[in-house]
Amino acid sequence: ATTICLCYQYKEPAWTKKQHKHALNTITHLAREHQVTGRGRCAPEGLNATLTANAQNMRNFCYALRAWDPLFEETDFKLSDGEIPSALFRTFTLRKVDELVGYGLGGVKAPSLSRHAGVHLEAHEYHETMKNKDTVIIDVRNAYESAIGHFQPPPDGAQLLDPKMRNSTDFPKWLNAPETKEKLQGKTVMMYCTGGIRCERATALLNQMTEAEEGDDGFKTKDVVMVRGGI
């Protein structure tokens, strides 16, 4: 049987060039040592990966990451055991990238998660919040993902907004548009994505915008939240 692991972890402050290279080499070494296969992206701002192995090797790999860098103690390793053998990736590939999510907000442009990240809600809390008026839900995924399936708020509840993104780089521009801000003004803003990684940056970006613009007549939301771990 195969175990599938989905995980991401942001690093703040970002790794230096030397640290980034060391992270790439170390994570690749640990994957080979524990017979883990899959695909991942490693940027100065952290790691995002979809991995496969047998159940014990996968857990050994996760513990080895934590032993190498305590940063991964914070990581939500989402494990799915008992999957069919054909789900196993044949090889391990870790790409060196500048940004985990292609918002065009890498490096100094990236909003700080420690200062601006949205509040994480558990699934049942998120479900209840969808019933509230003066609440907006933003589907942070791409348009084709939303077309396959998306949340439908109850009548008299939240309003669903779909940015209809073809690429992630479309999101900051959509979020900063006057017509979008008008719909978010004074509202509780809920966001969701597949695994949570896109919402981490998206909620932080919105909170950073609010902090920069709020005033007597400025743009301001009530709360910004996301579903922990994605959908």
mmCIF file of the C-alpha atoms, coordinates in Angstrom:
data_MODEL
# 
_entry.id   MODEL 
# 
loop_
_atom_site.group_PDB 
_atom_site.id 
_atom_site.type_symbol 
_atom_site.label_atom_id 
_atom_site.label_alt_id 
_atom_site.label_comp_id 
_atom_site.label_asym_id 
_atom_site.label_entity_id 
_atom_site.label_seq_id 
_atom_site.pdbx_PDB_ins_code 
_atom_site.Cartn_x 
_atom_site.Cartn_y 
_atom_site.Cartn_z 
_atom_site.occupancy 
_atom_site.B_iso_or_equiv 
_atom_site.pdbx_formal_charge 
_atom_site.auth_seq_id 
_atom_site.auth_comp_id 
_atom_site.auth_asym_id 
_atom_site.auth_atom_id 
_atom_site.pdbx_PDB_model_num 
ATOM 1   C CA . ALA A 1 1   ? 0.000   0.000  0.000   1.00 0.00 ? 1   ALA A CA 1 
ATOM 2   C CA . THR A 1 2   ? 1.051   3.559  -0.692  1.00 0.00 ? 2   THR A CA 1 
ATOM 3   C CA . THR A 1 3   ? 0.937   6.579  1.607   1.00 0.00 ? 3   THR A CA 1 
ATOM 4   C CA . ILE A 1 4   ? 0.442   10.003 0.004   1.00 0.00 ? 4   ILE A CA 1 
ATOM 5   C CA . CYS A 1 5   ? 1.700   13.081 1.858   1.00 0.00 ? 5   CYS A CA 1 
ATOM 6   C CA . LEU A 1 6   ? 0.733   16.662 1.054   1.00 0.00 ? 6   LEU A CA 1 
ATOM 7   C CA . CYS A 1 7   ? 2.709   19.330 2.884   1.00 0.00 ? 7   CYS A CA 1 
ATOM 8   C CA . TYR A 1 8   ? 3.905   22.898 2.722   1.00 0.00 ? 8   TYR A CA 1 
ATOM 9   C CA . GLN A 1 9   ? 5.927   25.104 5.031   1.00 0.00 ? 9   GLN A CA 1 
ATOM 10  C CA . TYR A 1 10  ? 6.778   28.771 4.695   1.00 0.00 ? 10  TYR A CA 1 
ATOM 11  C CA . LYS A 1 11  ? 10.125  30.071 5.975   1.00 0.00 ? 11  LYS A CA 1 
ATOM 12  C CA . GLU A 1 12  ? 10.301  33.557 7.463   1.00 0.00 ? 12  GLU A CA 1 
ATOM 13  C CA . PRO A 1 13  ? 12.762  35.195 7.200   1.00 0.00 ? 13  PRO A CA 1 
ATOM 14  C CA . ALA A 1 14  ? 13.556  33.507 3.906   1.00 0.00 ? 14  ALA A CA 1 
ATOM 15  C CA . TRP A 1 15  ? 16.567  31.262 3.438   1.00 0.00 ? 15  TRP A CA 1 
ATOM 16  C CA . THR A 1 16  ? 19.675  32.957 2.053   1.00 0.00 ? 16  THR A CA 1 
ATOM 17  C CA . LYS A 1 17  ? 21.045  31.688 -1.280  1.00 0.00 ? 17  LYS A CA 1 
ATOM 18  C CA . LYS A 1 18  ? 23.453  29.425 0.584   1.00 0.00 ? 18  LYS A CA 1 
ATOM 19  C CA . GLN A 1 19  ? 20.738  28.154 2.941   1.00 0.00 ? 19  GLN A CA 1 
ATOM 20  C CA . HIS A 1 20  ? 18.362  27.609 0.010   1.00 0.00 ? 20  HIS A CA 1 
ATOM 21  C CA . LYS A 1 21  ? 20.932  25.449 -1.791  1.00 0.00 ? 21  LYS A CA 1 
ATOM 22  C CA . HIS A 1 22  ? 21.569  23.509 1.417   1.00 0.00 ? 22  HIS A CA 1 
ATOM 23  C CA . ALA A 1 23  ? 17.816  22.964 1.892   1.00 0.00 ? 23  ALA A CA 1 
ATOM 24  C CA . LEU A 1 24  ? 17.460  21.600 -1.647  1.00 0.00 ? 24  LEU A CA 1 
ATOM 25  C CA . ASN A 1 25  ? 20.337  19.170 -1.129  1.00 0.00 ? 25  ASN A CA 1 
ATOM 26  C CA . THR A 1 26  ? 19.228  18.075 2.342   1.00 0.00 ? 26  THR A CA 1 
ATOM 27  C CA . ILE A 1 27  ? 15.581  17.457 1.447   1.00 0.00 ? 27  ILE A CA 1 
ATOM 28  C CA . THR A 1 28  ? 16.627  15.518 -1.666  1.00 0.00 ? 28  THR A CA 1 
ATOM 29  C CA . HIS A 1 29  ? 19.064  13.429 0.405   1.00 0.00 ? 29  HIS A CA 1 
ATOM 30  C CA . LEU A 1 30  ? 16.401  12.646 3.028   1.00 0.00 ? 30  LEU A CA 1 
ATOM 31  C CA . ALA A 1 31  ? 13.915  11.623 0.341   1.00 0.00 ? 31  ALA A CA 1 
ATOM 32  C CA . ARG A 1 32  ? 16.391  9.184  -1.167  1.00 0.00 ? 32  ARG A CA 1 
ATOM 33  C CA . GLU A 1 33  ? 17.426  7.859  2.234   1.00 0.00 ? 33  GLU A CA 1 
ATOM 34  C CA . HIS A 1 34  ? 13.811  7.064  3.145   1.00 0.00 ? 34  HIS A CA 1 
ATOM 35  C CA . GLN A 1 35  ? 12.746  5.909  -0.342  1.00 0.00 ? 35  GLN A CA 1 
ATOM 36  C CA . VAL A 1 36  ? 10.301  8.776  -0.787  1.00 0.00 ? 36  VAL A CA 1 
ATOM 37  C CA . THR A 1 37  ? 9.197   9.752  -4.288  1.00 0.00 ? 37  THR A CA 1 
ATOM 38  C CA . GLY A 1 38  ? 7.090   12.622 -5.581  1.00 0.00 ? 38  GLY A CA 1 
ATOM 39  C CA . ARG A 1 39  ? 7.303   16.210 -6.702  1.00 0.00 ? 39  ARG A CA 1 
ATOM 40  C CA . GLY A 1 40  ? 8.081   19.388 -4.842  1.00 0.00 ? 40  GLY A CA 1 
ATOM 41  C CA . ARG A 1 41  ? 9.002   23.041 -5.094  1.00 0.00 ? 41  ARG A CA 1 
ATOM 42  C CA . CYS A 1 42  ? 11.630  24.608 -2.866  1.00 0.00 ? 42  CYS A CA 1 
ATOM 43  C CA . ALA A 1 43  ? 11.962  28.393 -2.738  1.00 0.00 ? 43  ALA A CA 1 
ATOM 44  C CA . PRO A 1 44  ? 13.817  30.720 -0.381  1.00 0.00 ? 44  PRO A CA 1 
ATOM 45  C CA . GLU A 1 45  ? 10.387  31.149 1.283   1.00 0.00 ? 45  GLU A CA 1 
ATOM 46  C CA . GLY A 1 46  ? 9.904   27.424 1.976   1.00 0.00 ? 46  GLY A CA 1 
ATOM 47  C CA . LEU A 1 47  ? 8.767   24.033 0.687   1.00 0.00 ? 47  LEU A CA 1 
ATOM 48  C CA . ASN A 1 48  ? 5.655   22.637 -1.024  1.00 0.00 ? 48  ASN A CA 1 
ATOM 49  C CA . ALA A 1 49  ? 5.428   18.947 -1.969  1.00 0.00 ? 49  ALA A CA 1 
ATOM 50  C CA . THR A 1 50  ? 3.278   15.960 -2.897  1.00 0.00 ? 50  THR A CA 1 
ATOM 51  C CA . LEU A 1 51  ? 5.067   12.786 -1.833  1.00 0.00 ? 51  LEU A CA 1 
ATOM 52  C CA . THR A 1 52  ? 4.590   9.018  -1.806  1.00 0.00 ? 52  THR A CA 1 
ATOM 53  C CA . ALA A 1 53  ? 6.204   6.092  0.031   1.00 0.00 ? 53  ALA A CA 1 
ATOM 54  C CA . ASN A 1 54  ? 5.151   3.221  2.244   1.00 0.00 ? 54  ASN A CA 1 
ATOM 55  C CA . ALA A 1 55  ? 3.602   4.256  5.552   1.00 0.00 ? 55  ALA A CA 1 
ATOM 56  C CA . GLN A 1 56  ? 6.690   3.820  7.734   1.00 0.00 ? 56  GLN A CA 1 
ATOM 57  C CA . ASN A 1 57  ? 9.150   5.415  5.314   1.00 0.00 ? 57  ASN A CA 1 
ATOM 58  C CA . MET A 1 58  ? 6.886   8.425  4.916   1.00 0.00 ? 58  MET A CA 1 
ATOM 59  C CA . ARG A 1 59  ? 6.721   8.981  8.645   1.00 0.00 ? 59  ARG A CA 1 
ATOM 60  C CA . ASN A 1 60  ? 10.477  8.508  8.972   1.00 0.00 ? 60  ASN A CA 1 
ATOM 61  C CA . PHE A 1 61  ? 10.971  11.178 6.313   1.00 0.00 ? 61  PHE A CA 1 
ATOM 62  C CA . CYS A 1 62  ? 8.677   13.644 8.123   1.00 0.00 ? 62  CYS A CA 1 
ATOM 63  C CA . TYR A 1 63  ? 10.519  13.073 11.423  1.00 0.00 ? 63  TYR A CA 1 
ATOM 64  C CA . ALA A 1 64  ? 13.850  13.467 9.628   1.00 0.00 ? 64  ALA A CA 1 
ATOM 65  C CA . LEU A 1 65  ? 12.741  16.859 8.275   1.00 0.00 ? 65  LEU A CA 1 
ATOM 66  C CA . ARG A 1 66  ? 11.862  17.951 11.795  1.00 0.00 ? 66  ARG A CA 1 
ATOM 67  C CA . ALA A 1 67  ? 15.187  16.683 13.144  1.00 0.00 ? 67  ALA A CA 1 
ATOM 68  C CA . TRP A 1 68  ? 17.035  18.659 10.450  1.00 0.00 ? 68  TRP A CA 1 
ATOM 69  C CA . ASP A 1 69  ? 15.124  21.919 10.970  1.00 0.00 ? 69  ASP A CA 1 
ATOM 70  C CA . PRO A 1 70  ? 12.674  22.579 13.856  1.00 0.00 ? 70  PRO A CA 1 
ATOM 71  C CA . LEU A 1 71  ? 10.759  24.803 11.404  1.00 0.00 ? 71  LEU A CA 1 
ATOM 72  C CA . PHE A 1 72  ? 9.020   21.631 10.206  1.00 0.00 ? 72  PHE A CA 1 
ATOM 73  C CA . GLU A 1 73  ? 7.561   21.069 13.684  1.00 0.00 ? 73  GLU A CA 1 
ATOM 74  C CA . GLU A 1 74  ? 4.959   23.599 12.499  1.00 0.00 ? 74  GLU A CA 1 
ATOM 75  C CA . THR A 1 75  ? 4.184   21.674 9.294   1.00 0.00 ? 75  THR A CA 1 
ATOM 76  C CA . ASP A 1 76  ? 0.786   20.056 8.807   1.00 0.00 ? 76  ASP A CA 1 
ATOM 77  C CA . PHE A 1 77  ? 1.741   16.781 7.119   1.00 0.00 ? 77  PHE A CA 1 
ATOM 78  C CA . LYS A 1 78  ? -1.485  15.522 5.543   1.00 0.00 ? 78  LYS A CA 1 
ATOM 79  C CA . LEU A 1 79  ? -1.113  11.739 5.250   1.00 0.00 ? 79  LEU A CA 1 
ATOM 80  C CA . SER A 1 80  ? -3.400  9.375  3.360   1.00 0.00 ? 80  SER A CA 1 
ATOM 81  C CA . ASP A 1 81  ? -2.547  5.718  4.048   1.00 0.00 ? 81  ASP A CA 1 
ATOM 82  C CA . GLY A 1 82  ? -3.707  2.620  2.211   1.00 0.00 ? 82  GLY A CA 1 
ATOM 83  C CA . GLU A 1 83  ? -3.706  4.075  -1.285  1.00 0.00 ? 83  GLU A CA 1 
ATOM 84  C CA . ILE A 1 84  ? -3.283  1.759  -4.282  1.00 0.00 ? 84  ILE A CA 1 
ATOM 85  C CA . PRO A 1 85  ? 0.288   0.921  -5.403  1.00 0.00 ? 85  PRO A CA 1 
ATOM 86  C CA . SER A 1 86  ? -0.192  2.694  -8.741  1.00 0.00 ? 86  SER A CA 1 
ATOM 87  C CA . ALA A 1 87  ? -0.440  6.007  -6.847  1.00 0.00 ? 87  ALA A CA 1 
ATOM 88  C CA . LEU A 1 88  ? 3.293   5.770  -6.133  1.00 0.00 ? 88  LEU A CA 1 
ATOM 89  C CA . PHE A 1 89  ? 5.484   8.290  -7.966  1.00 0.00 ? 89  PHE A CA 1 
ATOM 90  C CA . ARG A 1 90  ? 8.396   6.635  -9.748  1.00 0.00 ? 90  ARG A CA 1 
ATOM 91  C CA . THR A 1 91  ? 11.004  9.258  -8.892  1.00 0.00 ? 91  THR A CA 1 
ATOM 92  C CA . PHE A 1 92  ? 11.633  12.246 -6.617  1.00 0.00 ? 92  PHE A CA 1 
ATOM 93  C CA . THR A 1 93  ? 11.898  15.697 -8.187  1.00 0.00 ? 93  THR A CA 1 
ATOM 94  C CA . LEU A 1 94  ? 12.470  18.892 -6.205  1.00 0.00 ? 94  LEU A CA 1 
ATOM 95  C CA . ARG A 1 95  ? 12.409  22.071 -8.286  1.00 0.00 ? 95  ARG A CA 1 
ATOM 96  C CA . LYS A 1 96  ? 14.366  25.156 -7.310  1.00 0.00 ? 96  LYS A CA 1 
ATOM 97  C CA . VAL A 1 97  ? 11.971  28.107 -7.640  1.00 0.00 ? 97  VAL A CA 1 
ATOM 98  C CA . ASP A 1 98  ? 11.786  31.744 -6.550  1.00 0.00 ? 98  ASP A CA 1 
ATOM 99  C CA . GLU A 1 99  ? 8.239   31.526 -5.175  1.00 0.00 ? 99  GLU A CA 1 
ATOM 100 C CA . LEU A 1 100 ? 6.004   28.702 -3.916  1.00 0.00 ? 100 LEU A CA 1 
ATOM 101 C CA . VAL A 1 101 ? 2.819   30.198 -5.371  1.00 0.00 ? 101 VAL A CA 1 
ATOM 102 C CA . GLY A 1 102 ? 3.120   32.243 -8.559  1.00 0.00 ? 102 GLY A CA 1 
ATOM 103 C CA . TYR A 1 103 ? 1.597   35.476 -7.272  1.00 0.00 ? 103 TYR A CA 1 
ATOM 104 C CA . GLY A 1 104 ? 4.616   37.506 -8.330  1.00 0.00 ? 104 GLY A CA 1 
ATOM 105 C CA . LEU A 1 105 ? 5.187   38.330 -4.657  1.00 0.00 ? 105 LEU A CA 1 
ATOM 106 C CA . GLY A 1 106 ? 8.520   36.625 -4.023  1.00 0.00 ? 106 GLY A CA 1 
ATOM 107 C CA . GLY A 1 107 ? 11.351  38.086 -1.952  1.00 0.00 ? 107 GLY A CA 1 
ATOM 108 C CA . VAL A 1 108 ? 10.840  41.552 -0.492  1.00 0.00 ? 108 VAL A CA 1 
ATOM 109 C CA . LYS A 1 109 ? 7.413   41.837 -2.156  1.00 0.00 ? 109 LYS A CA 1 
ATOM 110 C CA . ALA A 1 110 ? 6.011   38.921 -0.131  1.00 0.00 ? 110 ALA A CA 1 
ATOM 111 C CA . PRO A 1 111 ? 3.552   39.953 2.616   1.00 0.00 ? 111 PRO A CA 1 
ATOM 112 C CA . SER A 1 112 ? 4.731   38.862 6.057   1.00 0.00 ? 112 SER A CA 1 
ATOM 113 C CA . LEU A 1 113 ? 2.883   35.822 7.386   1.00 0.00 ? 113 LEU A CA 1 
ATOM 114 C CA . SER A 1 114 ? 3.968   36.525 10.966  1.00 0.00 ? 114 SER A CA 1 
ATOM 115 C CA . ARG A 1 115 ? 2.375   39.991 10.799  1.00 0.00 ? 115 ARG A CA 1 
ATOM 116 C CA . HIS A 1 116 ? -0.496  39.616 8.343   1.00 0.00 ? 116 HIS A CA 1 
ATOM 117 C CA . ALA A 1 117 ? -1.587  35.975 8.010   1.00 0.00 ? 117 ALA A CA 1 
ATOM 118 C CA . GLY A 1 118 ? -5.320  35.269 8.223   1.00 0.00 ? 118 GLY A CA 1 
ATOM 119 C CA . VAL A 1 119 ? -6.942  33.368 11.080  1.00 0.00 ? 119 VAL A CA 1 
ATOM 120 C CA . HIS A 1 120 ? -7.137  29.584 10.561  1.00 0.00 ? 120 HIS A CA 1 
ATOM 121 C CA . LEU A 1 121 ? -10.578 28.065 11.151  1.00 0.00 ? 121 LEU A CA 1 
ATOM 122 C CA . GLU A 1 122 ? -11.269 24.357 11.573  1.00 0.00 ? 122 GLU A CA 1 
ATOM 123 C CA . ALA A 1 123 ? -13.666 22.859 9.013   1.00 0.00 ? 123 ALA A CA 1 
ATOM 124 C CA . HIS A 1 124 ? -16.742 22.961 11.255  1.00 0.00 ? 124 HIS A CA 1 
ATOM 125 C CA . GLU A 1 125 ? -16.038 26.574 12.277  1.00 0.00 ? 125 GLU A CA 1 
ATOM 126 C CA . TYR A 1 126 ? -15.606 27.562 8.640   1.00 0.00 ? 126 TYR A CA 1 
ATOM 127 C CA . HIS A 1 127 ? -18.887 25.849 7.743   1.00 0.00 ? 127 HIS A CA 1 
ATOM 128 C CA . GLU A 1 128 ? -20.759 27.789 10.434  1.00 0.00 ? 128 GLU A CA 1 
ATOM 129 C CA . THR A 1 129 ? -19.189 31.105 9.397   1.00 0.00 ? 129 THR A CA 1 
ATOM 130 C CA . MET A 1 130 ? -20.557 30.646 5.857   1.00 0.00 ? 130 MET A CA 1 
ATOM 131 C CA . LYS A 1 131 ? -24.044 31.171 7.300   1.00 0.00 ? 131 LYS A CA 1 
ATOM 132 C CA . ASN A 1 132 ? -23.288 34.727 8.413   1.00 0.00 ? 132 ASN A CA 1 
ATOM 133 C CA . LYS A 1 133 ? -24.430 37.817 6.544   1.00 0.00 ? 133 LYS A CA 1 
ATOM 134 C CA . ASP A 1 134 ? -21.890 40.565 5.805   1.00 0.00 ? 134 ASP A CA 1 
ATOM 135 C CA . THR A 1 135 ? -19.491 37.773 4.883   1.00 0.00 ? 135 THR A CA 1 
ATOM 136 C CA . VAL A 1 136 ? -17.697 37.116 1.595   1.00 0.00 ? 136 VAL A CA 1 
ATOM 137 C CA . ILE A 1 137 ? -16.053 33.867 0.479   1.00 0.00 ? 137 ILE A CA 1 
ATOM 138 C CA . ILE A 1 138 ? -13.207 34.023 -2.048  1.00 0.00 ? 138 ILE A CA 1 
ATOM 139 C CA . ASP A 1 139 ? -12.254 30.908 -4.016  1.00 0.00 ? 139 ASP A CA 1 
ATOM 140 C CA . VAL A 1 140 ? -8.485  31.394 -4.290  1.00 0.00 ? 140 VAL A CA 1 
ATOM 141 C CA . ARG A 1 141 ? -8.041  28.530 -6.769  1.00 0.00 ? 141 ARG A CA 1 
ATOM 142 C CA . ASN A 1 142 ? -7.846  28.796 -10.545 1.00 0.00 ? 142 ASN A CA 1 
ATOM 143 C CA . ALA A 1 143 ? -11.007 29.057 -12.629 1.00 0.00 ? 143 ALA A CA 1 
ATOM 144 C CA . TYR A 1 144 ? -10.945 25.447 -13.856 1.00 0.00 ? 144 TYR A CA 1 
ATOM 145 C CA . GLU A 1 145 ? -10.656 24.165 -10.269 1.00 0.00 ? 145 GLU A CA 1 
ATOM 146 C CA . SER A 1 146 ? -13.626 26.259 -9.184  1.00 0.00 ? 146 SER A CA 1 
ATOM 147 C CA . ALA A 1 147 ? -15.642 25.059 -12.180 1.00 0.00 ? 147 ALA A CA 1 
ATOM 148 C CA . ILE A 1 148 ? -15.138 21.434 -11.103 1.00 0.00 ? 148 ILE A CA 1 
ATOM 149 C CA . GLY A 1 149 ? -16.579 22.164 -7.660  1.00 0.00 ? 149 GLY A CA 1 
ATOM 150 C CA . HIS A 1 150 ? -16.876 25.000 -5.151  1.00 0.00 ? 150 HIS A CA 1 
ATOM 151 C CA . PHE A 1 151 ? -18.648 25.963 -1.936  1.00 0.00 ? 151 PHE A CA 1 
ATOM 152 C CA . GLN A 1 152 ? -22.254 27.106 -2.148  1.00 0.00 ? 152 GLN A CA 1 
ATOM 153 C CA . PRO A 1 153 ? -23.149 29.345 0.818   1.00 0.00 ? 153 PRO A CA 1 
ATOM 154 C CA . PRO A 1 154 ? -26.626 28.926 2.303   1.00 0.00 ? 154 PRO A CA 1 
ATOM 155 C CA . PRO A 1 155 ? -29.425 31.378 1.428   1.00 0.00 ? 155 PRO A CA 1 
ATOM 156 C CA . ASP A 1 156 ? -29.064 34.682 3.298   1.00 0.00 ? 156 ASP A CA 1 
ATOM 157 C CA . GLY A 1 157 ? -25.487 33.706 4.142   1.00 0.00 ? 157 GLY A CA 1 
ATOM 158 C CA . ALA A 1 158 ? -22.126 34.661 2.710   1.00 0.00 ? 158 ALA A CA 1 
ATOM 159 C CA . GLN A 1 159 ? -21.567 35.834 -0.866  1.00 0.00 ? 159 GLN A CA 1 
ATOM 160 C CA . LEU A 1 160 ? -19.247 33.664 -2.979  1.00 0.00 ? 160 LEU A CA 1 
ATOM 161 C CA . LEU A 1 161 ? -16.695 35.502 -5.141  1.00 0.00 ? 161 LEU A CA 1 
ATOM 162 C CA . ASP A 1 162 ? -14.789 33.679 -7.881  1.00 0.00 ? 162 ASP A CA 1 
ATOM 163 C CA . PRO A 1 163 ? -11.859 35.721 -9.264  1.00 0.00 ? 163 PRO A CA 1 
ATOM 164 C CA . LYS A 1 164 ? -11.889 33.430 -12.337 1.00 0.00 ? 164 LYS A CA 1 
ATOM 165 C CA . MET A 1 165 ? -8.115  33.300 -12.435 1.00 0.00 ? 165 MET A CA 1 
ATOM 166 C CA . ARG A 1 166 ? -6.308  31.642 -15.305 1.00 0.00 ? 166 ARG A CA 1 
ATOM 167 C CA . ASN A 1 167 ? -2.985  32.131 -13.510 1.00 0.00 ? 167 ASN A CA 1 
ATOM 168 C CA . SER A 1 168 ? -2.115  32.914 -9.903  1.00 0.00 ? 168 SER A CA 1 
ATOM 169 C CA . THR A 1 169 ? -0.457  36.158 -11.005 1.00 0.00 ? 169 THR A CA 1 
ATOM 170 C CA . ASP A 1 170 ? -3.974  37.456 -11.773 1.00 0.00 ? 170 ASP A CA 1 
ATOM 171 C CA . PHE A 1 171 ? -4.975  37.400 -8.098  1.00 0.00 ? 171 PHE A CA 1 
ATOM 172 C CA . PRO A 1 172 ? -3.145  40.458 -6.642  1.00 0.00 ? 172 PRO A CA 1 
ATOM 173 C CA . LYS A 1 173 ? -4.503  42.649 -9.448  1.00 0.00 ? 173 LYS A CA 1 
ATOM 174 C CA . TRP A 1 174 ? -8.062  41.319 -8.925  1.00 0.00 ? 174 TRP A CA 1 
ATOM 175 C CA . LEU A 1 175 ? -7.832  41.806 -5.157  1.00 0.00 ? 175 LEU A CA 1 
ATOM 176 C CA . ASN A 1 176 ? -6.637  45.384 -5.543  1.00 0.00 ? 176 ASN A CA 1 
ATOM 177 C CA . ALA A 1 177 ? -9.356  46.358 -8.048  1.00 0.00 ? 177 ALA A CA 1 
ATOM 178 C CA . PRO A 1 178 ? -11.805 49.038 -6.774  1.00 0.00 ? 178 PRO A CA 1 
ATOM 179 C CA . GLU A 1 179 ? -14.838 46.851 -7.549  1.00 0.00 ? 179 GLU A CA 1 
ATOM 180 C CA . THR A 1 180 ? -13.374 44.006 -5.471  1.00 0.00 ? 180 THR A CA 1 
ATOM 181 C CA . LYS A 1 181 ? -12.573 46.267 -2.543  1.00 0.00 ? 181 LYS A CA 1 
ATOM 182 C CA . GLU A 1 182 ? -16.128 47.589 -2.604  1.00 0.00 ? 182 GLU A CA 1 
ATOM 183 C CA . LYS A 1 183 ? -17.450 44.032 -2.131  1.00 0.00 ? 183 LYS A CA 1 
ATOM 184 C CA . LEU A 1 184 ? -14.994 43.363 0.732   1.00 0.00 ? 184 LEU A CA 1 
ATOM 185 C CA . GLN A 1 185 ? -15.381 46.679 2.567   1.00 0.00 ? 185 GLN A CA 1 
ATOM 186 C CA . GLY A 1 186 ? -16.389 46.089 6.206   1.00 0.00 ? 186 GLY A CA 1 
ATOM 187 C CA . LYS A 1 187 ? -16.978 42.360 5.618   1.00 0.00 ? 187 LYS A CA 1 
ATOM 188 C CA . THR A 1 188 ? -15.633 39.167 7.125   1.00 0.00 ? 188 THR A CA 1 
ATOM 189 C CA . VAL A 1 189 ? -13.556 37.721 4.286   1.00 0.00 ? 189 VAL A CA 1 
ATOM 190 C CA . MET A 1 190 ? -13.241 33.937 4.060   1.00 0.00 ? 190 MET A CA 1 
ATOM 191 C CA . MET A 1 191 ? -10.781 32.243 1.702   1.00 0.00 ? 191 MET A CA 1 
ATOM 192 C CA . TYR A 1 192 ? -10.204 28.641 0.677   1.00 0.00 ? 192 TYR A CA 1 
ATOM 193 C CA . CYS A 1 193 ? -7.913  26.712 -1.655  1.00 0.00 ? 193 CYS A CA 1 
ATOM 194 C CA . THR A 1 194 ? -6.862  23.095 -2.134  1.00 0.00 ? 194 THR A CA 1 
ATOM 195 C CA . GLY A 1 195 ? -4.144  22.652 0.483   1.00 0.00 ? 195 GLY A CA 1 
ATOM 196 C CA . GLY A 1 196 ? -3.953  26.006 2.254   1.00 0.00 ? 196 GLY A CA 1 
ATOM 197 C CA . ILE A 1 197 ? -0.704  27.270 0.756   1.00 0.00 ? 197 ILE A CA 1 
ATOM 198 C CA . ARG A 1 198 ? -2.323  29.802 -1.588  1.00 0.00 ? 198 ARG A CA 1 
ATOM 199 C CA . CYS A 1 199 ? -4.576  31.158 1.163   1.00 0.00 ? 199 CYS A CA 1 
ATOM 200 C CA . GLU A 1 200 ? -1.600  31.751 3.461   1.00 0.00 ? 200 GLU A CA 1 
ATOM 201 C CA . ARG A 1 201 ? -0.194  34.335 1.073   1.00 0.00 ? 201 ARG A CA 1 
ATOM 202 C CA . ALA A 1 202 ? -3.601  35.601 -0.119  1.00 0.00 ? 202 ALA A CA 1 
ATOM 203 C CA . THR A 1 203 ? -4.913  36.374 3.387   1.00 0.00 ? 203 THR A CA 1 
ATOM 204 C CA . ALA A 1 204 ? -1.615  38.044 4.299   1.00 0.00 ? 204 ALA A CA 1 
ATOM 205 C CA . LEU A 1 205 ? -1.772  40.158 1.138   1.00 0.00 ? 205 LEU A CA 1 
ATOM 206 C CA . LEU A 1 206 ? -5.298  41.334 1.951   1.00 0.00 ? 206 LEU A CA 1 
ATOM 207 C CA . ASN A 1 207 ? -4.388  42.188 5.546   1.00 0.00 ? 207 ASN A CA 1 
ATOM 208 C CA . GLN A 1 208 ? -1.303  44.046 4.356   1.00 0.00 ? 208 GLN A CA 1 
ATOM 209 C CA . MET A 1 209 ? -3.440  46.072 1.916   1.00 0.00 ? 209 MET A CA 1 
ATOM 210 C CA . THR A 1 210 ? -5.874  46.885 4.705   1.00 0.00 ? 210 THR A CA 1 
ATOM 211 C CA . GLU A 1 211 ? -3.100  48.030 7.027   1.00 0.00 ? 211 GLU A CA 1 
ATOM 212 C CA . ALA A 1 212 ? -1.653  50.277 4.317   1.00 0.00 ? 212 ALA A CA 1 
ATOM 213 C CA . GLU A 1 213 ? -4.980  51.870 3.360   1.00 0.00 ? 213 GLU A CA 1 
ATOM 214 C CA . GLU A 1 214 ? -7.150  51.937 6.453   1.00 0.00 ? 214 GLU A CA 1 
ATOM 215 C CA . GLY A 1 215 ? -8.107  55.281 7.943   1.00 0.00 ? 215 GLY A CA 1 
ATOM 216 C CA . ASP A 1 216 ? -11.242 57.302 8.508   1.00 0.00 ? 216 ASP A CA 1 
ATOM 217 C CA . ASP A 1 217 ? -12.364 56.704 4.922   1.00 0.00 ? 217 ASP A CA 1 
ATOM 218 C CA . GLY A 1 218 ? -9.932  53.945 3.926   1.00 0.00 ? 218 GLY A CA 1 
ATOM 219 C CA . PHE A 1 219 ? -10.368 50.338 2.890   1.00 0.00 ? 219 PHE A CA 1 
ATOM 220 C CA . LYS A 1 220 ? -10.953 47.999 5.830   1.00 0.00 ? 220 LYS A CA 1 
ATOM 221 C CA . THR A 1 221 ? -12.269 44.466 6.336   1.00 0.00 ? 221 THR A CA 1 
ATOM 222 C CA . LYS A 1 222 ? -13.833 43.091 9.510   1.00 0.00 ? 222 LYS A CA 1 
ATOM 223 C CA . ASP A 1 223 ? -11.913 39.792 9.667   1.00 0.00 ? 223 ASP A CA 1 
ATOM 224 C CA . VAL A 1 224 ? -9.855  37.668 7.283   1.00 0.00 ? 224 VAL A CA 1 
ATOM 225 C CA . VAL A 1 225 ? -9.984  33.893 7.752   1.00 0.00 ? 225 VAL A CA 1 
ATOM 226 C CA . MET A 1 226 ? -9.079  30.694 5.897   1.00 0.00 ? 226 MET A CA 1 
ATOM 227 C CA . VAL A 1 227 ? -9.916  27.021 6.311   1.00 0.00 ? 227 VAL A CA 1 
ATOM 228 C CA . ARG A 1 228 ? -6.993  25.252 7.966   1.00 0.00 ? 228 ARG A CA 1 
ATOM 229 C CA . GLY A 1 229 ? -5.312  22.772 5.668   1.00 0.00 ? 229 GLY A CA 1 
ATOM 230 C CA . GLY A 1 230 ? -7.459  23.650 2.651   1.00 0.00 ? 230 GLY A CA 1 
ATOM 231 C CA . ILE A 1 231 ? -10.274 21.537 1.247   1.00 0.00 ? 231 ILE A CA 1 
# 
